[in-house]
Amino acid sequence: MPDLILRVATPDDVPALQRLIDHSVRGLSVGYYSAEQIDSALRHVFGVDSQLIADGTYYLLDGLAGPVAGGGWSHRVTLYGGDQHKTFPDALLDPASDPARIRAFFVHPAWARQGLARRLFQACHAAARTAGFQSLELGATLPGVPLYLALGFTAHEHADAVLPDGVVLPVIRMTRGIDAHG
């Protein structure tokens, strides 16, 4: 595997991120979600969260042709979804009492299952710990659940996100302590 560069995303990365998200969701969600769920989720949920980029908490792994994986963490309320999914101000969390959010992990299908999401998680985990958070929370899509279980997360709630077009997208709320192993 060629060397991949881990870096913080910038606003200039948005077009490449949009392409990465589309490839990731369309390639890695098959067998977990129907074509209708995938199309609807890309329209209404999965997309770039510009707040993560502005906060400097979204990371990319760059290959020779650009980003092959992205993922971030947040000290804000939003649990999942891109800009098109937000319906309220993205308030700050209190590290003393709230879990940091693990957010928006996408890997290009050609690069899947090579440890890239784990590498992104390690960067997010270290940054959240440095920011004083004691625990982590995320809204996992079904294809991501095995990864998050391997990273020490526990599933707590199966939720159905009803999208604006009526399509239902299963999401699982998962948590782990900042010092949990995985």
Number of C-alpha atoms within 10 A of each C-alpha: 6 6 9 16 13 18 16 18 24 16 10 9 15 16 10 14 22 15 13 22 23 18 18 21 22 17 16 19 19 12 10 14 20 12 13 11 18 21 17 19 23 18 16 17 22 23 24 21 22 16 16 23 19 12 15 16 21 28 25 26 22 16 16 10 7 15 23 25 27 27 26 26 28 25 22 19 17 24 18 22 19 20 15 14 19 14 8 8 9 13 10 13 17 14 16 10 10 17 25 31 26 27 26 26 23 26 26 21 17 12 15 16 11 11 11 23 22 18 15 22 22 13 19 23 22 11 17 24 16 10 12 14 22 18 21 23 23 24 25 24 20 16 15 18 19 12 16 21 15 12 16 17 22 17 18 10 12 13 13 12 15 11 16 13 10 10 16 17 20 17 19 20 19 21 23 21 15 19 12 11 10 12
